[in-house]
Amino acid sequence: MDEKNITRISTIHLLGLQTPRIIKYWIFLILLLIYCVSVSGNLLIITLVSYSKSLHSPMYFLLSQLSISDILLITDVLPNMLHAVLMEEATLSFSNCISQVYFFGVAGMSECLLLTVMSYDRYLAICKPLHYTLKMNHQFCWITVITCWALSISIIFISILTVSQLPFCGPNSIDHFFCDLDPILKISCSDTTIIQSAFTMLSVIVVVIPFFIILISYVYIIITIFEIPSIDGRQKVFSTCSSHLTVVFIYFGTLFCVYLVPRRGHSWNISKFLSLFYTIVTPLMNPIIYSLRNKDFKEVVRKYINLSANSVQH
């Protein structure tokens, strides 16, 4: 196609979140509540891990990084959804749409990598306790975290830069509630087969390989747990990693269904529902799962509440 005859689009209309006017304010309030609770919960985890000495361990340091990723993910998607519900229109400039795809990719990839590092942390703590302090030291934690973020930022930047160079001539509407890669590629005027294949391979590297590493780690963890003679000992050890395992299956399960299951396997509405689940529900559930099921977090929160109550009384 002659590039001179291509009318480049400047705005993107999102059609995936059209709600009846009679319930739009209820949906707006529910989404706003989800956003506030999610950001507040993740900020609470980051704050407690930063200032409480009892939480200065590799596991909680990695959890605070996961919270940063969750805040980035839900902030990238939900504010625009709130505007769309309230104004009954979702329109983004093309550059903002590409930016949303970029930050969504960075948050998603960093979450996959961080969950993998967290599984390695649990593997060492349970299966190799004598080596834990030596291997999961302060320097190693910082190196792995910086590597996770650096890989996510650089790889997604190169990928999105390639996509942004494509010619886009419309239609300027996509059937989704946020700018995701697959709907964006569908409005390109050029053949995107090679790019789609490259992103499929990237999805396999980012999603499938980390998931199998986590799975192998937990096979060894479960074997070690069953070797513990007392039932109370088994329950205590398993409780330290059950929260992480829950988050892993929720997050990776939805990613598999949306990005790796063939489109013929499910309808586009199901894909949108699953996307809603891992972009909004997962960042909300992570702080709830990790804090409510964690004795250390409960003790730290109780300690600060008691200190606050005592300071008010005096």
Summary of the structure (lengths in Angstrom):
residues: 314
radius of gyration: 21.8
end to end distance: 76.5
largest distance: 77.1
contacts: 950
relative contact order: 0.14
helix: 80%
strand: 4%
